[in-house]
């Protein structure tokens, strides 16, 4: 005779959909933290399962290998970052304004979730060290590069960028992004100063190539310039 008060037997296999979605998010968040702190090679499947609060066996219900999980974390990171970048970029119509908006979005995301920038930084070193990672991520990196190429092309269309300087500007932006993720992402204050200095340099207000000439007005983050009639502060 069956006891109606007895607990139902536990079902094997993949958890129900709601719990499955929550577990998948926990796996991605925990893996992003671990990979960002230690890099691909130093993280084990046991570490990844523990970070998500599940067993190693349960982890294999969601991913087939550590590499597959690394790729999922990378894909999730790209979607989060570039969805935000696209919104920021589309809100402006000039090259400088688009670049400012994207860099501001970078800073806001880093303040909200520093693990994103840490993971972006560690991916670059993992690409150099692990051929299996590099082979799988080459296509994603190409898509990322195209996003910034498009912003530079906007500058050509608006007349802000000389077509002959497109290659130089693309390398400059690439260098800026590497610096923001690898050099300043651990300090929100330093990253903010770095972004402000980059934009001041781009607008020609950080360094005066002709000290004897008139200095261009300084622009603020909102794009407004200082009043040219306002007396300059002592330096």
Secondary structure, DSSP 8 states (H G I E B T S, - for coil): ---TTS------SS--HHHHHHHHHHHHHHHHHHHHHH-STT--HHHHHHHHTS-HHHHTTT-SSHHHHHHHHHHHHHHHHHHHHHHHHHT--SHHHHHHHHHHHHHHHHHH-HHHHHHHHHHHHHHHH-HHHHHHHHHHHHHHHHHHHHHHHHHHHHTSS-GGGHHHHHHHHHHHHHHHHHTSTT-HHHHHHHHHHHHHHHHT-SS-S-TTS-----B-TTS-B--TTS-----
